[in-house]
Structures are given as structure tokens and as C-alpha cells.
Amino acid sequence: MMLDFLDELLNCEVEARRTRYLRARLQLAHLPFVKNFEQFDFSLATDLGRAYREGRLDRRMRIYLAPKVLVIDEVGYLPLDDLGTTIFFQLVSARYEQSSIILTSNKSYGDWGSIFGDPIIATAILDRLLQHSTTINIRGESYRLKDCRKAGLVLPREQERAAASPSLASASIAPKTRQKTALGSTASEAKEAHS
């Protein structure tokens, strides 16, 4: 009975210390507010567009300019409107030769004109991104699709091909390409990002 009490007391103390530790770390981070996973806005363009409309773009842009490395995932997943394109160009231009950007996209560089709605601004963005960068093309199935196959949710490749029509079964179907681009402010940073 005494051991149960001491065990419970020790667990309470450990939990209280962990809570104080996390609270102190959050205060030291000087975050403007705390969001949980459900509240988090994953869209850079949406976030900066909202800041622009609320008249606080400069302040919000500083958050994206501060990190030494900014990771932007899924460029081109959704096309950007004119405002999103302009703000994205401003962000890339402001980070140009100052700090690194790592971005991923399923779109080839030739498709970026349709992503940004203007081939000229797409070229200007790519010009800044690619000058000191390394492009890494990863070919093959995505990890999500591989996991689905392992779980039996999707037919194995061989069965999928056999189920296709005879003319398609003999043709080799090129897997979707996922393009990951490591972009650095210097050639050495890009090389480090590649390693």
C-alpha cells in the first residue's frame, strides 16, 4: 500500500516536471500563439495571403525569412492565384542568396508556368531557385503507395499489370516521378543538403 502511494506520488511529480519543462520551452520559443495539429494551416500561400489581406505581410514574411533552411513541400499541388504567385516570388527573392530552401514537387520545371499562372514569373522564380541548387529526381512509387501495397489495400504490381488489357499489360508504364529539389544559398550548402 505504501509502495503504491509512493509510485503514484513519483508519477505525479514526473508529470508535473514534464509539464513545467514544456511550458518553459514554449515560453522561450516566443511563439505568438500555440496551435494544436488540427488548427495548423499547412498552406504557405494561404498563410501569407491572409497576412497580406490583414495588413501584416511584412511581419509574417519575417517568420519565413528567419530560418536558415525553409522547407516547402508539394509545390504545385494546387495552382496559385495572382496574389499567391506574387507573394511566393517575394519570398523566394528575399531568401535568394541569403538562406536555403528545400522544396518538393511532383511537377517538372516545365509545368511551373501553369502552377504560377504566368510562365514569366515562373521563370523568374526558377532562375533564383536553381542558381545555387541541386535537383534530385526520385523515380518510382511513392512511399504511401508502397505502404498500401504492403497492407494489401492495392494489388501488387504484377497482378495490376495482368488485370490490365493485353495491349497495356506488355507495355511498360513509367512510374510517377517525385521531384525533390534541395536549394541552397551557396553551392556548398546545396551539396550539404544533398548529402
C-alpha positions as CSV (number, residue, x, y, z in Angstrom):
1,M,0.0,0.0,0.0
2,M,2.8,2.4,0.9
3,L,4.6,1.4,-2.3
4,D,1.5,2.2,-4.4
5,F,1.3,5.6,-2.8
6,L,5.0,6.4,-3.4
7,D,4.7,5.1,-7.0
8,E,1.6,7.4,-7.6
9,L,3.4,10.3,-5.9
10,L,6.5,9.8,-8.1
11,N,4.4,9.6,-11.3
12,C,2.6,12.9,-10.4
13,E,6.0,14.6,-9.8
14,V,7.4,13.3,-13.1
15,E,4.3,14.5,-15.0
16,A,4.4,17.9,-13.2
17,R,8.1,18.4,-14.1
18,R,7.4,17.4,-17.7
19,T,4.5,19.9,-17.9
20,R,6.7,22.7,-16.4
21,Y,9.5,21.8,-18.9
22,L,7.2,22.0,-21.9
23,R,5.6,25.3,-20.7
24,A,9.0,26.8,-20.2
25,R,10.2,25.7,-23.7
26,L,7.1,27.2,-25.3
27,Q,7.7,30.5,-23.5
28,L,11.3,30.6,-24.6
29,A,10.3,30.0,-28.2
30,H,8.3,33.3,-28.1
31,L,5.6,31.9,-30.3
32,P,2.9,34.4,-31.0
33,F,0.3,31.7,-30.1
34,V,0.2,28.0,-29.6
35,K,-1.7,25.8,-32.1
36,N,-2.5,22.2,-32.0
37,F,-2.3,19.9,-35.0
38,E,-6.0,20.4,-36.0
39,Q,-5.6,24.2,-36.0
40,F,-2.4,24.3,-38.0
41,D,-2.6,25.9,-41.5
42,F,-0.3,23.9,-43.8
43,S,-0.5,26.2,-46.8
44,L,2.2,28.8,-47.1
45,A,0.3,30.7,-49.8
46,T,-2.9,30.8,-47.7
47,D,-1.0,31.9,-44.6
48,L,0.8,34.7,-46.4
49,G,-2.3,35.7,-48.4
50,R,-4.2,36.1,-45.2
51,A,-1.4,38.2,-43.7
52,Y,-1.5,40.4,-46.7
53,R,-5.2,41.0,-46.5
54,E,-4.9,41.7,-42.8
55,G,-2.1,44.2,-43.4
56,R,0.6,42.3,-41.6
57,L,2.5,40.7,-44.5
58,D,5.9,42.2,-43.6
59,R,5.7,40.8,-40.1
60,R,4.5,37.4,-41.3
61,M,7.1,37.3,-44.0
62,R,9.9,37.7,-41.4
63,I,8.8,34.4,-39.9
64,Y,9.6,32.7,-43.2
65,L,12.8,34.6,-43.7
66,A,14.2,33.8,-40.3
67,P,15.1,30.0,-40.6
68,K,18.5,29.1,-42.2
69,V,16.6,26.4,-44.1
70,L,12.9,26.7,-45.2
71,V,11.2,23.5,-46.3
72,I,8.3,23.9,-48.8
73,D,6.6,20.7,-49.6
74,E,4.4,19.9,-52.6
75,V,4.9,23.0,-54.8
76,G,2.3,22.8,-57.5
77,Y,-0.1,20.6,-55.6
78,L,-2.6,23.4,-56.1
79,P,-2.2,26.3,-58.6
80,L,-1.6,29.7,-57.0
81,D,-3.7,32.7,-57.7
82,D,-2.1,36.1,-58.7
83,L,-1.6,37.1,-55.1
84,G,-0.1,33.8,-54.1
85,T,2.2,33.9,-57.0
86,T,3.4,37.4,-56.2
87,I,4.0,36.6,-52.5
88,F,5.8,33.4,-53.3
89,F,8.1,35.3,-55.7
90,Q,8.7,37.9,-53.0
91,L,9.6,35.1,-50.5
92,V,12.0,33.4,-52.9
93,S,13.6,36.8,-53.9
94,A,14.0,37.8,-50.2
95,R,15.7,34.5,-49.4
96,Y,17.8,34.5,-52.6
97,E,21.5,34.1,-51.7
98,Q,20.7,34.7,-48.0
99,S,19.4,31.3,-46.8
100,S,18.5,27.9,-48.1
101,I,15.2,26.5,-49.4
102,I,14.4,22.8,-49.8
103,L,11.2,22.1,-51.8
104,T,9.4,19.1,-53.2
105,S,7.2,18.9,-56.2
106,N,5.6,16.3,-58.4
107,K,5.7,18.8,-61.2
108,S,8.6,19.2,-63.7
109,Y,10.0,22.7,-64.1
110,G,8.3,23.0,-67.4
111,D,4.9,22.8,-65.7
112,W,5.7,25.6,-63.3
113,G,4.1,28.2,-65.7
114,S,0.7,26.6,-65.1
115,I,1.3,26.4,-61.3
116,F,2.0,30.1,-61.1
117,G,-0.4,31.2,-63.9
118,D,2.4,33.0,-65.7
119,P,5.4,31.5,-67.4
120,I,7.5,34.7,-67.0
121,I,7.2,34.8,-63.2
122,A,7.7,31.1,-63.1
123,T,11.0,31.6,-65.0
124,A,12.0,34.4,-62.6
125,I,11.3,32.1,-59.6
126,L,13.1,29.2,-61.1
127,D,16.1,31.4,-62.0
128,R,16.5,32.4,-58.3
129,L,15.9,28.9,-57.0
130,L,18.1,27.0,-59.4
131,Q,21.2,29.2,-59.5
132,H,22.8,27.5,-56.4
133,S,20.9,24.3,-56.2
134,T,20.9,20.6,-56.7
135,T,17.9,18.9,-58.2
136,I,17.2,15.3,-57.1
137,N,14.7,13.3,-59.2
138,I,13.3,10.3,-57.4
139,R,11.6,7.8,-59.7
140,G,9.3,5.1,-58.6
141,E,6.2,4.6,-56.4
142,S,5.5,6.9,-53.5
143,Y,6.0,5.5,-50.0
144,R,2.3,5.9,-49.4
145,L,1.5,3.6,-52.4
146,K,4.2,1.1,-51.3
147,D,2.6,1.0,-47.8
148,C,-0.8,0.4,-49.3
149,R,0.5,-2.5,-51.3
150,K,2.2,-4.0,-48.2
151,A,-1.1,-3.6,-46.3
152,G,-3.0,-5.4,-49.2
153,L,-5.1,-2.3,-49.9
154,V,-3.7,-2.1,-53.5
155,L,-2.9,-5.0,-55.8
156,P,0.7,-5.9,-56.2
157,R,2.2,-4.5,-59.4
158,E,2.3,-7.9,-61.2
159,Q,-1.4,-8.5,-60.6
160,E,-2.2,-4.9,-61.5
161,R,-0.5,-5.4,-64.9
162,A,-2.1,-8.8,-65.5
163,A,-5.5,-7.3,-64.9
164,A,-4.9,-4.6,-67.5
165,S,-5.8,-5.2,-71.1
166,P,-3.4,-7.4,-73.1
167,S,-2.1,-4.4,-75.0
168,L,-1.3,-2.5,-71.8
169,A,0.0,-5.5,-69.9
170,S,3.0,-5.8,-72.2
171,A,3.7,-2.0,-72.2
172,S,5.9,-0.7,-69.5
173,I,4.2,2.0,-67.6
174,A,6.6,4.7,-66.3
175,P,6.1,5.3,-62.6
176,K,5.2,8.8,-61.4
177,T,8.2,10.9,-60.7
178,R,8.6,12.8,-57.4
179,Q,11.0,15.6,-57.8
180,K,12.8,16.8,-54.7
181,T,14.9,19.8,-55.0
182,A,17.4,20.9,-52.5
183,L,18.1,24.6,-52.9
184,G,20.9,26.4,-51.1
185,S,22.2,29.9,-50.9
186,T,25.6,28.6,-51.8
187,A,26.8,25.7,-53.8
188,S,28.3,24.1,-50.7
189,E,25.0,24.4,-48.8
190,A,23.2,22.8,-51.7
191,K,25.8,20.0,-51.7
192,E,25.4,19.5,-47.9
193,A,21.6,19.4,-48.3
194,H,22.1,16.7,-51.0
195,S,24.2,14.5,-48.6
